[in-house]
Amino acid sequence: QVDRYLHQLRLSDDVLLDVMTRFQAEMVKGLGRDTNPTATVKMLPSFVRSLPDGSEKGDFLAVDLGGSQFRAHQVKVFDDGKQSSQLESKFYPTPKEVTQGNGAELFDYIADCLSDFMETKNLKHKKLPLGFTFSFPCKQTKLEEGVLLAWTKHFRVRGVQDTDVVSSLRKALQKHKANVDVLALVNDTVGTMMTCGYDDQRCEVGLIIGTGTNACYMEEMRHISLVEGDEGRMCINTEWGAFGDDGALDDLRTDFDRELDLGSLNPGKQLFEKMISSLYLGELVRLILLKMTKEGLLFNGKVSTALLTKDKIEMKHVSAMEKYKEGLSNTKEILTELNLFPTEEDCVAVQHVCTIVSFRSANLCAAALAAILTRLRENKKLLRMRTTVGIDGGLYKTHPKYAKRLHKVVRRLVPTCDVRFVLSESGSGRGAAVVTAVAHRLAAQRQRLDAVLAPFLLPHGILQEVKDKMRAELEYGLRRDTQAKATVKMLPTYVCGTPDGTEKGKFLALDLGGTNFRVLLVKIKSGRRRSVQMYNKIFAIPLEIMQGTGEELFDHIVQCIADFLDYMGIKGARLPLGFTFSFPCRQASIDKGTLVGWTKGFKATDCEGEDVVDMLREAIRRRNEFDLDIVAVVNDTVGTMMTCGYEDPNCEIGLIAGTGSNVCYMEDMKNIEIVEGNEGKMCINTEWGAFGDNGCIDHIRTKYDREVDEGSLNPGKQRYEKMTSGMYLGEIVRQILIDLTKQGLLFRGHISESLRKRGIFETKFLSQIESDRLALLQVRRILQQLGLDSTCDDSIIVKEVCGVVSRRAARLCGAGLAAIVEKKRENRGVEHLQITVGVDGTLYKLHPHFSRVLQETVKELAPQCDVTFMLSEDGSGKGAALITAVAKRLHNVGQK
């Protein structure tokens, strides 16, 4: 009979899954900047960005306003490796004149109670950080600021709504001369999550199910458009009690729900809360029993005064009546106290009503919680997720069956989530202290992190200084009397022209500059259908050959050429060849290049000081299978400039920003004292990687740069390159990460074996980690590949470190380039220069921000130059062939 009467309160799994879907839609609405104003579930950012990591420590105070009693707590958090804390509390009543009075009286009362508590605990002399648990919906813009949106739970204090409750508390504390620093405003739900998170680091959901009800969880920042920034996570206080205030649950609300709502202090508001929280369940039972009695279904139709009195049946009665183990005795006793004289059938029926009402509450709570868990799992892109829900609240704690029912339904609705439920011990008080402790830790960590990263943030003045010093070094390298001592060698390339479009023919090109060696056949067509066709093959250069003898290296190169000529079927043709050799060479002509010194990990013996073209010719003779006409030895930077010059005649600068870093540009012959002749121009290979080898930029080098330099193959050399090029940026990051870990700011202070390995952190990881498209979850995966077990907070720090290092590289590179474009402007004697820079290199091409920062820096430091950046398509291969073609053309013109 009761089942038929209350069938509307019974919810099937299909209905619950539908509620879950509706709640998910409301969450999305609440998180969106445009949709939040009309959302009922407000999804309030709490500005709690981090869960406890176990390193928190110190003495903290907490005050807790929101229930029938006001509480003050002292919490000692121990950093003893066991993550322990000690809580001492004192309870104060919250009289009706305070909960229904005005704001000034309320905050004076809080300050008064706290002062009394500090007096009792002898804490007056200490300045302690305080966490304020304020269990009402607040809009926060900072952790220590919150504007009250609306009172709930029978609180009706005048003049507080729409004001910042923290500043009201601070004023009251000042008046009472309380020596306290309010660091955090915390909702009781957030406090619950943080308390449980202190003991279980998987805890990322907080649930209150008592007088009121609410849930919070850790949301990805990229989904919270109400808050700036997309890094990391933030705890969202859902304020789910208002779910359904827009009519979204009207089909599930019964006439009893409507009657209860109309009799409440806030009709039409907090409708979900009114269906599930203990403040209203007793009243709902009363309304059902009253109607059933009036219809003659209970108590022989006799309506007692108790049944007519609002709130006469409380949740404690409902809980007691559901203690089945005690049979019907509890139910009979409670009903008799209410002047109802039940038969045994009446007791069974009333017990059944209580069960159906509380079961519906658990079901609805489970559906909304399942929506949150599903969202967490989807955010993490996991097929199956393990997580913990921290719970507090009288209904959950004291009702004999509630917890079991809730757990069972949640697990049925989200079978893909392995959920552990943890009961919070003094959740909101300890939680507020834990939030404050975490905020305290983060503030201290931020300070130390800023101190580590500060030397990488180069202000305008420093960059201007770098530009001026680079300019001075360029001049030293060009002058006959200073060139020998100059660090920036300004090597003449004997490339005296850029393509004019008449180049044609078949050319071979070799490209040696890293761990791969390429051989290319390039066909250049001139005229109207001018084009460049290329065929190439890539060969690996093993480490033992890179660091073996010169003879072995050049024999290996010739072996690769032989394989390619066989592959292309052109072994008999004597083709002109351009050799891209991306290492510093001193050239006496276009086909002579003496190696100044190896870079990029090469160490082959008996090569430095030798002509690499001669070494290549000798290796070809030793093999005695084919002959080639070696026309030009070319630096990859020059090749890049020539490739872009083929498309854009305004291109007179080549930049490589990849494994290495270098620039070349067309200089007026009259400025190149180290070469005879004053007419025309010649391309100068600056070899700017050695800028700073004389100590002129030591003041901007950090201890991490020094560590990287000392551990390199060529200590003290190529200092600028070691701050700007792809070969070293990952290693700089690794050194910083080791230091931060030693300071306890990363990876819980644990340096993994992989992090100790030099070179483990490749520059490609910087590009991946800094990619805007990558969520922190993927950043964590990249770090896991490196054997680094990172938290979300660790990932944020690693991403910031990568960003600071790569930004500095781009800014320094930009400062150097600004010196070159300014020199070009002065050479031409113009007020405004338009010029194109041909660029190649993986750092420039693949890093998500390097190119933009580099371009912005050039614009900032050379405002009178309008610089276009052109990406080189295969500069080192095509460029070598084009230089060979231009050299052939100029040679033929000379002969004529």
N, C-alpha and C positions, 0 to 999 in steps of 0.2 A: 504493500500500500504506500509506504514512504517513498520507495523507489519510483513508483508511478508519479507520485506527487512532485518529486524533486528531479525528474528525469533531465530537466534543463541544466541542472548543476553537474550532471555527469558528462565528462568530456572524453571522446574517443581519441585514439592516437592520431587519426586523420585530422581531427579538429585542432589538436595540439600542434601538429606539423604546420597547419595553416596559420595558427597564432605565431609560431616561430618565424614563418616567412613574413608575416605582417610586421613583426618586431624588427626583423632585419632591415626591411624597407624604411622603418622609422629611424633606425640607427644611421643609415646612409643620409637620410634627410637632415638629421640633427648635425651631422659632421660637415655638411656643405654650407659654405658662406651664404649662398643665395637662398637655400631652402631652410636654413636653421630658424629664421624668424617665424615660420609657420609650422615648424616641427613641434610635436607635443613632447617627444623624448629629446631633451635639450642637449644631451651629449656634451657636458661642460668640461672644458680642458682644466685639469687640476694643477698643471705646471709641475707635477711630480714626474720627473723624467727618468728616474733610475730606481731600481730595486736595491735593497741592501746587498753589499758584496762581502760582508764579514769583516771589513777593515774599519768599520765605524767604532768610535770609542768616545767616552766622556760622560759628563753629567748633564742631564737635560730635564727641563720642566715641561709638563703638559697640563692643559686644562681642557675640560670636556663638557660642552653644553649641548643638550639635545634630548635628554630623557627626563625622567621624573626627579633625578638628582643631579646636582652639579658636582663634578669630581676634579680634584687637583692631584697631580702625580709628580713624584720625582723618579726619574729613570736613570739608572747607571748602566751604560753600555760598555762591555768589556771586550777589548781586542786581545783575547787570550787563546785564539785558535779554536775555541769551542763555540764561538758566537753566543755568548750568554749575556743576559741582562737581569737587572734587579729592579723591581717595581715597588714603590711605597706610595700608598694613596690615602686620601681622606675624602669623605663624602659630605656634601652639604645639601640641605633641601633646596628645592626651587619653588618658593611660595607663589601662590596665584598672583599676588600683587606685583611680583617680579615678572612672571611669564605673561601677564596681561597689562603691565604698566607701561612706562615710557623708556626710551633707549638709554637715557642718562642713568636712570635707576638700575637698569639691567647691568650695564658695564661697570658701574660703581660696585654693585654686588659681587661681580666676578673678581674685580681687583681686590676687594675686601677679603673674599674667601682665599684668594691666592696669597695675599699678605699674611693672613692668619696661618696658612699652611707653611709658608717660608719661615715664619717665626717659630712654629712648632718644630720644624726640621733644622732650625739653626742655619738657614741659608741666606739670611738677609745680607751678609757681607760679600756674597759671591755674585758675580754677574753671569747669569746662566741663560743659554738659548732656550726659547720656549716654543712649543708647538701648540696651536689652538685648534682643537677639534670642535667644529661648528657644524652640526648635523642638519643643515638646511640648505636648500639650493642657492648657490652663489655663482656669480659670474666672476671668474678670475682672469686677470691679465698678467699676474705674477704669482709666484708661490706665496708671497707674504702680503697678498692683497685680495679682497673678495667683496663684491657688491651683492647684498642680499636681494634675491629675486622675489621670494615669497616665503612667508612663515608656513610651517606645517606642524603636525603633532600637537595641536591645542595651544601653541605659542601664538600670542597676538600682541607683540610689543610695538607701541606706536613710535614713529619717527626713525625707524631703523631701515625699513625697506628702501632699496635704491641708494644705500650709502655703504661705504667701505667699513666693514665691521672690524678690521684689524686696526685702522686708524682710531676708531672709537675706543677699542681696548687699550691702545697705546696711551691715549689721552688720560683714561681712567687710571692706568698704572703709574703715569707720571705724577698724577694728583696724589696717589698713595705712596709716592717715592719708592716704588718697587724696582729693584735693580735687575731688570729683565729685558732680554732682546728677543722680540717676537720675530721668528725666522720663517714660520710656515703656518698657513691656514689649511686645515685638513678636514675633509668630510669624514664622518665616522666609517663610511664604507671603504674609503681609501686607507684609513687607519687600520682597518681590519686586514686588508690585503697586505699592507706593509708589515704588520705584526707577524702574519703567517709567513710572509716572504723572508723574514729575518731567519726563520727556522727551516724553511723549505724554498730553495731558490727557483723552484718551478712554479711557485705561486704567482700568478699574474691576473687573477680575478678575485674581487672582493664582493661578498654578498651579505646584506643585512636582511634578516627576516624576523622582525619583532614588532614593536609598536608601530614602526614605519617599515618600509621596505625599499631597497635600492641595490644597485650593482655598479661596480666599476671594473675596468680592465685596462690592460696596456695596449694601446692602439699605435699603429705605425704613424709617425708624424706626417708622412706624405699624403695620408688620407684626411688629415685634420686641416681643412682650409680655413678654419677660424683662427689659426695660429700661424705666424710666419715660420718659415723653415721647413725642410723636409727630411732632416736627419734624425735618426733615432726614433724613440718611442715616447709616448706620454700617457699617463693614466687619465682615462676619461671617466668622469662621474656621469653615468647615463641619466640619472634622475628619472628612472623608469616608472615611478609611481604615477606620473601623468599620462602614461601610455593609454590611449583610448579616449582622452579628453576631447578629441575631434570627432568622436563617433565611430572610431575604427573597431571598437569592441561591442557596439550596440547590439549586434545579433547574439552575443553571448551573455549579455546582462539580463538578469531576471527582474521581475516586478519587485522582488525583495531588495535587489541591488539599488533599484531606482528610489524606493522608499527610504532606504538607509541614506542614500546620497542627499535626498531632499532635507533630511533631518540633521545633516552634518553642518559643521561650521563653514565649510567651503563648497557649497553645492556646485556640481559640474566639474569639479577639479579633483585631481589625484584619483581618478576612477579605477585604475589598475591597483593602486595601493588599497583602495576600499574593498577590492575583491580578494586580496590576499594577506593583508597585515593583521596582526593580532589586535590592534586597536579597534578593528571593525568586525572581526569574526564572531565575537560574543553577541554583538548587537544583531548581526545577521541571523544567528541561531534564534535569538529572542523573537524577531519578526516572523520567522517561519513557524515557531511554536505557537505564537499568538494566533496566526491565521488558521493553523491546523486545529487549535482548540476551538476557535470561533465556529469552525466548520464541523465540530463535533467529533473530530478524529482523535482528540487527546483529552485526558482529564475529565471525561464525561461532559465536555463542553463548558466546564467551569473556568472562567478567566479570572485569575488572581490579580491583585494590585501589582505584584512583582512583574507579571507578564506585560502589564501596561506601562511600566516604568522604564524609560530609555536608559540604556547601558547597565541595566540591573544584572544581566547575564554577562560575565566577563570571560576573557580567554582562559583564565585559570580554571573556570568552571568547565569550559569545553574540554580542556586538557584532562581534567580529573575524570570527567564522564567517559573519556575514551580509554581509560585504563581497564582494558578487557580482562586482564588477569585477575582483577579484583571483583569480577562478576558485575552485578548490578548495584552493589552496595553503595559505591560512590555516587552513582547517578541518583539513586533513591534518596540518599542523604541530602544532596544539593537541591533536588527538586522539593523536598520536604521543607528545607530552610526557606525556600522561596514561596512557602504556603501553597504548594501544589501537592496534592495527595495522590501520587501515581500508583497505578496498578503495575504488575510486572510487565504487561504488554506496553504500557506507557513508557516504562524505563527502556525497554528494548528499542522502541520507536525513536525516543529522544537520543539515545546513544547512536542510532543509525543516522539521524539528522546531523549530529556533531561530526560523525565520520565523513559524510558526504561533503559538508561545508569545508572541513579542513583538508580533505583530499583534493577538492577543486583548487584550493589555495596552492597546495604543493604542485599540482599539475600545471597551473598557469605560471607559477614561479619557474618550474622546470622548463617550460616551453621558451620563456624569455632567456633563461640561462643557456639553454641549448643554442639559441640564436647567437649569443656572444661567443660560445665555445667554437661554433662553426666558423664564425668570422675570424677568430684567432688562428684556427687551423688553415683557413684559406689565405690569410695574410702571410703565414709561414710557408705556404705552398707545400704542405705536407699531406700525404695520403692518410697518415695516422699520427695522432698527436698525444703525447703525455703531458698533462698539466695538473695544477693544483688550484682548488678554489678555497679561499679562506672565508669562513662563515662566522657571523656573530648574530645575536638577537634572541630574545626570550622565546619566541615561537619555536625556533629551531632547537634551542637548548632544552626547553622544559616539556614540550609536547611529546607524549610517549611514542608516537608513530611517525611524526612529521619528517624527521631526517631520513629515515629508511625509505619512505615513499618518494621523497624528493630525489634521492640518489638513484633509485630504481628507474624512475621515469626519465631522468636525464640520460642515463646510460642506454635506455631504450630508444630515445629520440636521436642521440648522437653516438651510434655504435663505433664511429671512427675516432672517438676521443676516449683515452684511458684517463678517467678523472679521479683524482684523489680529493676528498673533502677534509679540510682541517678546521677544527673548531678553534676560534681565536680566544686566547686567554686575555682578558682585559684589552680587547682589540683596539678600541679607539684611543685610549690613553697611551698605552705603550706604542701604538701605531703612530700617533702624532709625534711622540719622542723619536721614533725610528725615522720618520720623514724628516724631522729636524736634524737628526744625526746624519742622514744621507745628504741633506742640503749643506750641512756644515762640512762634511767630507768633500762634496763636489766643489764647494767654494774654495777650500784649501787646495784641492787638486788643480782647479782651474788656475789658481795663482801660480802654482809650480809649473804647470804646463805652459802658461803664458811666458814664464821666465825662460823656459827651454826654447820656445819657438820665437821669442822676440828678436834674436839676432838675424833671423831669416826675413824679417819684414823690413825691406829696404825702402826708406822714405825717399821722396823726390830729390832731396839735397844729396843724398849718398849716390843715387843713380846718376845725377848730374856730374858728380865727382868721378864716377867710373867712366862716364862718357868722355870727360876732359882728359883723363889719364890715358884712355885708349887712343884718343886723338894724338896725344904727345908721343905714345909708343909707335903709332903708325909713321909719324914723321921721322923718329929715330931710325926705323927700319929702312926708310927710303934714302937716308943720307949716307954718303960714302964714309964720312968720318965716325959715324955712330953705329953703322949697320952691324959691325962685328960683335958689339956688346948688346945690341937690341934683342929683347926677348920675342917681340913680334917681328918675325924675320922678313916679311914683305918680299917674298921670292918672286922674281920675274919669271913668267911662264913662256915668254916668246910667242904667245898667242896675241897677234897684233890686229886681228879683225874679227868681226862677228859675221854670221852668215848673211849673204845678200840675195839668196834665192836662186843663184845660178849653179849651185853645187850639184854634182850628179856622179853616179858611178856605184861600184860595189866596194865595200870596205869591211875589214875585220876590226872588231873592237874587243879588247880584254878589259876585265874589270876586277881589280883586286883591292879590297878595302876592309874586308871583315872575314868571318869564318867561311863564307862562301865565295867561290871564284866563278865568274861567268865568261863565256866566250860567245861573241855575237857576230852574225853576218848582217850587215846593214846595207840596204839598197836605197839610194837616194835618187829621186827623179826631180828634174827641174822643169821650168816652164809653167804653162797654165795648170797642168795636172800634177803639180809638184807634190811629192809625198815621200814619206820615209817608211820602208818596210823592214821589220827586224825578225831574225830567227836566232834563238839563243839556247844555250844549255848551261845548267848550273852544276858545279862540281864542289864537293866539300873539301875543305883544307883541314886535315886532322891536326890536333894540338901538337903532336910530336913533330909535325912538319913546320907548323908556325914557329915552334921554339927549337927547331933543329939547326942544320947548317944551311947557308945560303944556297949552296949547290943543290941540296935536296929539295929546297923550296922551288927553285927555278926549273929543276928537272920535272917536278910534279906539275908545274904550270904548263910546260911543253907537252907532257903526257896528255893533259886535259885538252890542249889545242889539237893534238893529233887525233884524239877521239872525236872531237867536234868536226874536224875537216873530213874524217871518214864518214861520219854521220850525215854530213851535208853533201858528200861526194865531190869535194872541191880541193882535194889534196894537191893537185897539179898546178893550180892557179897561184901566181905570185901577186897576192893582193896587198894594197896599202893597209897598214895597221896602225890603229891608235890604242895606246896602252894607258888605261885609267889606273893610276897608281896612287891610292889615297893616303899617302904618307908624306911628311915634309921632305921635299927635294929641292936642292939648289940646281937651277938649270943654267947651262951656258948657251944652249940653243933649244929649239923646240923638240929635238930628238935626243937630248942628253939630259939625264936627271940623276944627280948624285944624292943618295939618301942621307938626310941630315940625322934622322933618328927614328926608330920604330915607335909606333903608338898602337892603341887598341889591342893590346895583348900579344902582338908579334914580337919575337925575340930572336929571329934567325941570325946565326953568327956570320961574320965576314961579309956583311952587307953595308953597314953604315960607312959612309965615306966612299962607297963604290957607285959607279954609274949603272943604274938598274937596266938601262937599255942594252948596255954591253953584256950584262949578266944574262939577259934574255937571249941575245944573239948567240952567245957561247953555248947556252943550253940547247938552242935549235941546231947549232953545228954539231954538238955532241950526239944528238939523236940522228942527224943526217938523213931525214926522211922528206923534208919540205923546206922551202925558203919563204921568207916574208919580208916585205918592205916596211920596216918600222919607221913611220913618218913622225909620230908625235908621242911624247909621254905627257900624260894629262892628269891633273888632280881632279877628283870627283866634283869639287866645288866649281871648277872651271867648266867641266862637262855640263853641270846643271845650268850655269849661266848661258852656255852656248845653245843648249836645247831650248830654253825659254826664248833666247834671242832669235831663234829660227822662226818662232811664232810672233814675237813682239820686238821690233827693232829698238824699243826704248829700254830693253833689259840690259843693264850694264853692271849688275851685281849678282853674284851667286852665293847662296847661303845653304850650308848643310847643318841641319839640326837633327841629328840621329844618334847613332852609337858614339860618333865623335862630333865635334863642333868646329866649323871653319867658315871663312868668308873669302871671296875673291871679288875684285872689281876692276873696271877699266880705268887705269890711271894715265894722266898726261905724261908723255915721255919726258917732257922738260922737268918733271918733278922726281924722276927716277934717276938719282945720281949714280947708282951702281951699274947702270947700263949706258952704253954709248948712244948718242943720238938724241935729238930734241923734237923730232917731228912725229906727229900722230900719237897713238895710244898703245898701251900694252896692258894685258891682264896681269894683275898682281895677286898672287896667292898669299894672303896675309899670314897664314898659319897662326891665327889669333889664339889658338888653344893654349899657347905658352904665355899669354898675357898674364902678368902677375908673378912670373917665376923669379922676378927681381925683388919681390916683396912689396910692390906698390899697392897691392890690394889685400895685404895681410890683415888689415884692420876689419875687413868684412868677412874674413874666413872664420868659421866657427871651429870648436874643438872636434866636431864630427867631420868637418872637411879635412882637418889635420889627420884624424885617424884613418880616413879613407885614403888619403895621400900616402901616409906611411905604410899602409898595407898593400899599396899598388906595385906594379912591376917597375914603375919609374918614379920613385919618390922625389918630391921637389920639382917635378916637371909637369907641364901642361896643367897648371893650377886652375886657370879659367875654364878649361875644358872639363876639369873634374867637378866644377860647380854648375856646369850648364849642359852636359851631354848625357845621353841615355845610358852610356856604359857605367856611369857612376851614381846616378840619382837613386836607384834602388838601394845601393850600398849605403848612401847617406841616410836614407830612411831606416835601414836596418840598424845602423849605429844609434840613431835617435831612439828607436823602439827598445833597444837593449838598455839604454840609459833610463828611459821612462819606466821600464820593467824593474830595473834595480831600485828606482825610487818608489816602487810600489804603486805606480800610476797606471800600470797595464798588466793584463794577464795574471792578476792576483799576485804579482811579484815573482812569478815563476818563469824563468828563462828556459824555453824548450831547447832541446838539442839542435833542432833545425835552425832556430834563430841564431845560434852560435856559428853557423856555417857561412863563411864569406861568400857573397855572390848569390845566396839563396833567394834574396828578394830582388827579382829582376824588374827592370823598368817597365816592362809590359804590365806588371801587376799594378803599378801606379795608374796607368791608363785605365785599366779595368776598374780599379777601386774608385777612381775619381769620376767614372762615367755617371752622368746625371740619370741615366736610365736604370742604373743598378740600385736596387733597394739594399739596405744594410744587411738583409738576410743573405744576399749573394756575396756581399763583401765578407761576411762571416765564412761563407763556403770557400772563398779564395784563401782566406787565412787558414782555414782547416786543411786545405791542400798543402799548406806550408807547415802543417803540424802545429798550428797555433790555435788553441782552444779559446776563442774569444767570446766575451759577452757582447751585448748590444752596445754598451758604453765603450768597450774596447774598440769596437768597429768604428765608432764615431771618432775616437781619438786617432786611430790609424789613418782614417780618411783625411782628417785634418792635417796630420803630419805630412802625408803624401801631397796634399794641396799646397802646403807652405813651401815644401822643397821644390816642387815643379814650378810654382809661381815665381819663386826666386830665380830659378834657372831661366825662365822666359823673360823676366825683368832684366836680368844681367845681360842676356843675349840681346835684348832690345836696346839696352844702353850702348853696347858695342856697335850695333848696327846704326844707331842714331849718329855715332861719331863718323861712320863711313858716309852716310847720305849727306851729312853736313859738309864733309870734305868735298864731295862731288859738287854740291851746290856752290861752294866757294871756288872750286876749279873752273866752273862754268861762268862764274861772275854774275849769277842771277839772284834776284831777290826771292824768287819762288821756284822750286825745282819739282819737276814731274819726272818720276823715275820708276822703273819696275825692278823688283827683286825676284830672281828665280830661286825657288826653294825646293829642297829635297830633304829626306831624312824621316825616319819612323817617328821620332819624337814630335816633329811638326805635323806629320800626317795623321798619326794615330791617337795622340793624346787629346782628350776632349777639350782642354782649355789652353794648351800651350800657345797655339797659333794666335788666338784672340788676345791673350795677355801680351805676347811679343809685339803684335801690331799696335795695341793701345800704348805700349811703352815708347815705341818709335815716334808715334804721333805726339805724345806728351813731351818728349825730349828734343824732337826736331820739328817744331810746329810749322816751319817755313817749307817743309818738304812734303809733297803729296806722293806717298809711296804706295804703289800697287804691288801686291804679292801674288806671284804666279806659281802654281804648283808644277814642278817639273815632272814630266812623264819620262821616266828612265833616263835621267840626266847623265849618269856615268857611262851608259852604253851608247845611246844615241849621240850624246855629247862628244864622246871620244871620236866617233865616226865623222861627226860634223866638223870637229877641229881638224881632223885629218883631211877632210874634203876642202876646208877653207885654206889649210896650209898648202895643199896641192894647187888650188886655184891661185893663191898669192905667189907660189913658186913659179908657176907657168907664166904669170903676168911678168914676174921679175926677169925670166929668161927672154921673153919677147922684148 
